[in-house]
Amino acid sequence: MTDEENENFSISEVVQRFSGEFEISDSNLRFWEKEGLLSPRRSRGGHRLYSEEDIEKIRLIHKLKTERYFPLAMIKRFISSGMPLTQVQAHLDHASEHLRPLKYDPEFIPCTLSEMAESAGLSLEVAERVVAVGFLAPQGDGLFDEDDLHIAKLFRLSTEMGFEPEDFSSYLRAMDNVAREQVLLASRGKPPFNSPQQQPSRFQVLVEDLPRYLFRKSLLRAFKQLDESGFFDQKCHQMKGTES
């Protein structure tokens, strides 16, 4: 075995190396290579040889896929940027600060579904339906965060107004589509590699400020269109007829 091969790892050795950390297969590595995320060297016999830098790159790719749910296109953009992997990780950690729960409290303790339902004043049966619709999603440990608790409280209000959790399913699909478009938009942008510390504020504008203002504009347009169509007048007549 040459010195070059001694300093690198075969594909089977890489899979074995990660066996105690997370599950990965040789087909995963070949696919990521095909997608341009990895570019291992080749031995004289044509076998793949992975360096320590490749090992760290694999670890980062896996984390972005499983913990951040980044699409491969976005991961490839970060990987191929030329930025050192440690800087990429720091860059993403800064951005993640703006993905904390909206009602962030450092002393908040994640809770179970029953605990959250009790705290929100929501019956467990309704809370389970809210989860089934998709508005509440437990973390990896099965517990719910502050955003989930706040959403549960809003659903308590909605039930008091006569709404059912299922009434909001189309709204959730619309929000999912908007969120996906925002992520794709961000992935097409040019990250500020020369000044990564500025990225959190820019990231916040994309994922928080821009959607909020656009939604407000869309909401006003929707109200105006419904008003001009006579929708609200019709609803008022229906309510008066019911009362009489």
Buried (B, 14 or more C-beta within 10 A) or exposed (E): EEEEBEEBBBBEEBBEBBEEEEEBEEEBBBEBBEEEBBEBBEBEEEBBBBEEEBBBBBBBBBBBBEEEEBBBEBBBBBBEBEBEBEEBBBBBEBBEEBEEBEEEEEEEEBBEBEBBBBEBEBEEEBBBBBBEBEBBEBEEEEBBBBBBBBBBBBBBEBBEEEEEBEEBBEEEEEBEEEEEEBBEEBBEEEBEBEEBEEBBEBBBEBBBEEBEEEEEEEEEEEEEEEEEEEEEEEEEEEEEEEEE
